[in-house]
Amino acid sequence: MIFRAVEDADLIRQAARGSVEAFNLLVSRWDKRVYNYLLRITRNREDALDLTQDVFLKAYQNLRKLEDVGRFSPWLYRIAHNEAYSMFRKRRPEADVAELEPEATENGITVGGSPVFPMELGLAVASALERLSPDQREAVVLKIYQGFKFEEMSEILGCPVSTVKSRLYTALELLKAELAPIKTRGVS
């Protein structure tokens, strides 16, 4: 992992000096992670794909402004966060971001309803994540799925570490309450 970080730093420096090849290598290393992050917060594949392209376009245009190459990851995710919430604001007349209703899963699995089997656990977790507020879901995605530290999350989300922790711990408690019945409904 350290070797990869050193390689990323070199690629970032080269890309900042105008190397398109170096930037393309950075994109190939980071695009799946950024896409998955955006997919989890937008809950829409097409939006996540479009936003991922927008994120890397903005990153390319502003790479020279990145002062510390060691902060590339939080910087990139901050761009992704801003792009996603910009899209949410543009769509606000259609639906208030904070009041988005969770969509039903394709096969109708719900944690509170029919039994959830081990192979369906991923769907149950995804469904439970959808029930969180966008701020809470993003905190869970950044910490659990992306592995960011609280300070990095604070930088990405543009709020104090205490707010990040509050969002995350509240979300985890809600997820725990939502998913707790799964333990009692295992395979018989």
C-alpha positions as CSV (number, residue, x, y, z in Angstrom):
1,M,0.0,0.0,0.0
2,I,2.9,2.4,0.8
3,F,4.5,1.6,-2.6
4,R,1.2,2.5,-4.3
5,A,1.0,5.8,-2.4
6,V,4.5,6.7,-3.5
7,E,3.6,5.8,-7.1
8,D,0.4,7.9,-6.8
9,A,2.4,10.9,-5.6
10,D,4.8,10.6,-8.5
11,L,1.8,10.3,-10.9
12,I,0.1,13.3,-9.4
13,R,3.3,15.4,-9.8
14,Q,3.7,14.3,-13.4
15,A,0.0,14.9,-14.1
16,A,0.2,18.4,-12.6
17,R,3.1,19.1,-15.0
18,G,0.8,18.2,-17.9
19,S,1.3,14.5,-18.4
20,V,-1.9,13.1,-19.7
21,E,-0.6,9.5,-19.5
22,A,0.1,10.0,-15.8
23,F,-3.3,11.4,-15.2
24,N,-4.9,8.5,-17.1
25,L,-3.1,6.1,-14.8
26,L,-4.4,7.9,-11.8
27,V,-7.9,7.7,-13.2
28,S,-7.5,4.0,-13.7
29,R,-6.4,3.5,-10.1
30,W,-9.1,5.7,-8.6
31,D,-12.2,5.6,-10.8
32,K,-13.8,2.4,-9.3
33,R,-13.4,3.8,-5.8
34,V,-14.9,7.1,-6.7
35,Y,-17.7,5.5,-8.7
36,N,-18.6,3.2,-5.8
37,Y,-18.7,6.1,-3.4
38,L,-20.9,8.1,-5.7
39,L,-23.1,5.1,-6.4
40,R,-23.7,4.6,-2.7
41,I,-24.7,8.2,-2.1
42,T,-26.7,8.8,-5.3
43,R,-28.2,5.3,-5.5
44,N,-28.3,5.6,-9.3
45,R,-25.8,4.0,-11.7
46,E,-26.1,6.5,-14.5
47,D,-25.8,9.5,-12.1
48,A,-22.7,7.8,-10.5
49,L,-21.1,7.3,-13.9
50,D,-21.8,10.8,-15.1
51,L,-20.6,12.3,-11.8
52,T,-17.4,10.2,-11.8
53,Q,-16.5,11.7,-15.2
54,D,-17.2,15.2,-13.9
55,V,-15.1,14.5,-10.8
56,F,-12.1,13.5,-12.9
57,L,-12.5,16.4,-15.3
58,K,-12.5,18.8,-12.4
59,A,-9.6,17.0,-10.8
60,Y,-7.6,17.3,-14.1
61,Q,-8.5,21.0,-14.4
62,N,-7.5,21.8,-10.8
63,L,-4.6,19.3,-10.1
64,R,-2.1,22.1,-10.2
65,K,-3.9,23.7,-7.2
66,L,-3.4,20.6,-5.0
67,E,-0.6,21.8,-2.7
68,D,0.0,18.5,-0.8
69,V,0.0,15.4,-3.0
70,G,-0.4,13.3,0.1
71,R,-3.9,14.8,0.5
72,F,-4.9,13.7,-3.0
73,S,-7.5,11.1,-1.7
74,P,-9.5,13.5,0.5
75,W,-9.2,16.2,-2.1
76,L,-10.6,13.9,-4.8
77,Y,-13.4,12.8,-2.6
78,R,-14.2,16.3,-1.7
79,I,-14.7,17.0,-5.4
80,A,-16.9,14.0,-5.7
81,H,-18.9,15.1,-2.6
82,N,-19.4,18.6,-4.1
83,E,-20.4,17.2,-7.5
84,A,-23.0,14.9,-6.0
85,Y,-24.5,17.5,-3.8
86,S,-24.5,20.0,-6.6
87,M,-26.6,17.5,-8.6
88,F,-28.9,17.0,-5.6
89,R,-29.5,20.8,-5.4
90,K,-30.3,21.0,-9.1
91,R,-32.9,18.3,-8.6
92,R,-34.3,19.7,-5.4
93,P,-37.6,20.9,-7.0
94,E,-38.2,17.3,-8.0
95,A,-37.5,15.8,-4.5
96,D,-35.9,17.2,-1.4
97,V,-32.6,15.4,-0.8
98,A,-33.3,14.9,2.9
99,E,-36.7,13.4,2.2
100,L,-35.9,10.8,-0.4
101,E,-37.8,7.7,0.1
102,P,-35.9,4.4,-0.1
103,E,-36.6,2.5,-3.3
104,A,-37.9,-1.0,-3.0
105,T,-35.4,-3.7,-3.8
106,E,-35.9,-5.6,-7.0
107,N,-36.7,-8.9,-5.2
108,G,-38.7,-7.3,-2.4
109,I,-36.4,-8.2,0.4
110,T,-36.9,-6.2,3.5
111,V,-35.2,-6.6,6.9
112,G,-38.5,-6.2,8.8
113,G,-40.4,-8.5,6.6
114,S,-39.6,-11.9,5.2
115,P,-36.6,-14.0,6.4
116,V,-33.1,-12.8,5.3
117,F,-30.7,-15.5,4.4
118,P,-26.9,-15.1,4.6
119,M,-26.6,-14.6,0.8
120,E,-29.2,-11.8,1.1
121,L,-27.3,-10.0,3.8
122,G,-25.7,-7.6,1.3
123,L,-29.1,-6.6,0.0
124,A,-30.4,-6.1,3.5
125,V,-27.5,-3.8,4.4
126,A,-28.0,-1.8,1.1
127,S,-31.7,-1.5,2.0
128,A,-30.8,-0.3,5.5
129,L,-28.3,2.2,4.1
130,E,-31.0,3.7,1.9
131,R,-33.1,4.4,5.0
132,L,-30.4,6.7,6.4
133,S,-30.3,10.4,5.8
134,P,-27.9,11.4,3.0
135,D,-25.4,12.9,5.5
136,Q,-25.5,9.7,7.6
137,R,-25.2,7.4,4.6
138,E,-22.2,9.4,3.3
139,A,-20.5,9.2,6.7
140,V,-20.9,5.4,6.7
141,V,-19.7,5.1,3.1
142,L,-16.6,7.2,3.8
143,K,-15.6,5.4,7.0
144,I,-16.7,1.8,6.5
145,Y,-16.5,1.3,2.7
146,Q,-13.8,3.8,1.8
147,G,-11.7,3.6,5.0
148,F,-11.1,7.3,5.6
149,K,-10.0,8.7,9.0
150,F,-12.2,11.1,10.8
151,E,-9.9,14.1,10.0
152,E,-10.1,13.2,6.3
153,M,-13.8,12.8,6.4
154,S,-14.1,16.2,8.0
155,E,-12.1,17.7,5.1
156,I,-14.2,15.9,2.5
157,L,-17.5,16.8,4.1
158,G,-16.5,20.3,5.1
159,C,-17.7,20.0,8.7
160,P,-16.0,19.5,12.1
161,V,-14.7,16.1,13.2
162,S,-17.3,16.1,16.0
163,T,-20.1,16.4,13.5
164,V,-18.6,13.6,11.4
165,K,-18.5,11.4,14.4
166,S,-22.0,12.3,15.5
167,R,-23.4,11.4,12.0
168,L,-21.4,8.2,11.8
169,Y,-22.3,6.9,15.3
170,T,-26.0,7.9,14.9
171,A,-26.0,6.1,11.5
172,L,-24.4,3.0,13.0
173,E,-27.0,2.8,15.8
174,L,-29.8,3.1,13.3
175,L,-28.2,0.4,11.1
176,K,-27.7,-1.8,14.2
177,A,-31.4,-1.4,15.1
178,E,-32.5,-2.0,11.5
179,L,-30.3,-5.1,11.0
180,A,-30.5,-6.6,14.5
181,P,-33.6,-8.8,13.6
182,I,-31.4,-10.6,11.0
183,K,-29.6,-12.5,13.8
184,T,-32.8,-14.1,15.0
185,R,-34.0,-15.1,11.5
186,G,-31.1,-17.1,10.3
187,V,-31.3,-20.2,8.2
188,S,-33.2,-23.0,10.0
